């Protein structure tokens, strides 16, 4: 794993309508790392996620992705950074009017000069990679939740971005489907060296896939702890960290 | 081989080997930024030279993703269509993993799905039409039952929602209905005055505007506006609730979705649209009066007395009755289209469009029926 930080968040302050949700949040994500953002409901996980993918601008602070500060940059800079990232949303956010193949082909068609035949082959390769071969002509409404997630992942990695963001990837999946998705994340990280940033509170999944994790806290409005989730689970002495990992209030 | 410059993502070296073979030594990255370039470059090379064997050496390739794999797949296919052979050397484990995904593509998945035959499509359309008719009948039954239940159990009626829909369908629509009716009265008076003036019958402009608007144009125009504003909104609201599983949630909580969602909308529409039509008639007469006084030099009192003389209570009530029927159709179709949604965001759009188009069609058809009834039976 290379050691350069690909994402750096510095003194981030985030909130809506004058209410501060997060303050003084600083952390870095190394290149090729599987990084997890954890926390209970309402602690600001989704808020932080939306800031990292450029959907919301922070009140103050910086979010530097591969050297570009999206918190202070203009629209052009944001567009440039967005080319380097892929996002898998909680609901997969597939376009319901398009088939699975059309969903995946959309960014490839937009950003490359490949011929239609090549795009067709590439889409099939991507679908095979996520074990969805043969489902090219299905509409999102015709496949299961787990399959939607995998199709969403295939679309997120359509252009093989350097960073993949996942919002609650295991939400709504059965343990087997969730485990399959986790294994897929590990494989992609290992084989393509993609940096993964995952927002979740599925502890089993966190301990399975994460190299490093941060735990957000609602009262602190920031990071409670930062480290290897397996170490935190087994050795942390902080009562709140212990409570989170043991599922007790 | 010279080192890669900063702007170069890849480099290559081509050498000829014995028996007409070509050896390509690749280095650098094979990704989305250069896939199409590499396909074009080596593809034209294969076309020009027709090698019997193409060997690609991947020893110095630092990064290869599925776009890189695509390049290799395309070159392999070109070679096989030219009757040549293709081989890879020095492919690392990660490279083989990416290539593996291409090898796993099932042959049948590469074949484009054939469009179904004309018989299958007709059969499918008939089945869908039959399912639509079946749903339509069951929806009529469901709405009738819901109304019967609400009539027998008035406390089950969601009065708050009914008042909100009355406001949205009626009060909120009043400014636009008023303005358009005024302009329509104005236009009718203008157009008719051109003809009537020739016979010195200017005063009959008042009769024409009053009768035309209260019997036909008032109810129809109000109904079309309500279909565009409220019918579409009913369809979109229920369709969105349907796809976000809110309707299922209502059902599993023990609510009857038709009673909960449809009755307030239909009831509100049937109450307020006739009132809206009365306002439409009034504004249209005002429009006619404006033309009468300002252009035709008829006094306001003469215009009003001519209007009152020719306009009977029956004409007004006939228009109001028609508008109540139109309101029933608009709200019923809007709700029906909302409930028929299946799928995602695009189907919400389709439901909304379909609600407006079907409503307007039904309004015109039923207005024709009313015209025949009025002519032959009343």
Boltz contact constraints between the chains, C-beta under 6 A:
constraints:
  - contact:
      token1: [A, 96]
      token2: [B, 343]
      max_distance: 6.0
  - contact:
      token1: [A, 96]
      token2: [B, 344]
      max_distance: 6.0
  - contact:
      token1: [A, 96]
      token2: [B, 345]
      max_distance: 6.0
  - contact:
      token1: [A, 96]
      token2: [B, 346]
      max_distance: 6.0
  - contact:
      token1: [A, 97]
      token2: [B, 346]
      max_distance: 6.0
  - contact:
      token1: [A, 112]
      token2: [B, 32]
      max_distance: 6.0
  - contact:
      token1: [A, 113]
      token2: [B, 36]
      max_distance: 6.0
  - contact:
      token1: [A, 114]
      token2: [B, 36]
      max_distance: 6.0
  - contact:
      token1: [A, 118]
      token2: [B, 70]
      max_distance: 6.0
  - contact:
      token1: [A, 122]
      token2: [B, 70]
      max_distance: 6.0
  - contact:
      token1: [A, 124]
      token2: [B, 105]
      max_distance: 6.0
  - contact:
      token1: [A, 124]
      token2: [B, 109]
      max_distance: 6.0
  - contact:
      token1: [A, 125]
      token2: [B, 66]
      max_distance: 6.0
  - contact:
      token1: [A, 125]
      token2: [B, 101]
      max_distance: 6.0
  - contact:
      token1: [A, 125]
      token2: [B, 102]
      max_distance: 6.0
  - contact:
      token1: [A, 128]
      token2: [B, 101]
      max_distance: 6.0
  - contact:
      token1: [A, 128]
      token2: [B, 104]
      max_distance: 6.0
  - contact:
      token1: [A, 128]
      token2: [B, 105]
      max_distance: 6.0
  - contact:
      token1: [A, 129]
      token2: [B, 101]
      max_distance: 6.0
  - contact:
      token1: [A, 133]
      token2: [B, 106]
      max_distance: 6.0
  - contact:
      token1: [A, 133]
      token2: [B, 109]
      max_distance: 6.0
  - contact:
      token1: [A, 134]
      token2: [B, 109]
      max_distance: 6.0
  - contact:
      token1: [A, 137]
      token2: [B, 113]
      max_distance: 6.0
  - contact:
      token1: [A, 141]
      token2: [B, 343]
      max_distance: 6.0
  - contact:
      token1: [A, 159]
      token2: [B, 32]
      max_distance: 6.0
  - contact:
      token1: [A, 160]
      token2: [B, 65]
      max_distance: 6.0
  - contact:
      token1: [A, 191]
      token2: [B, 94]
      max_distance: 6.0
  - contact:
      token1: [A, 191]
      token2: [B, 97]
      max_distance: 6.0
  - contact:
      token1: [A, 192]
      token2: [B, 65]
      max_distance: 6.0
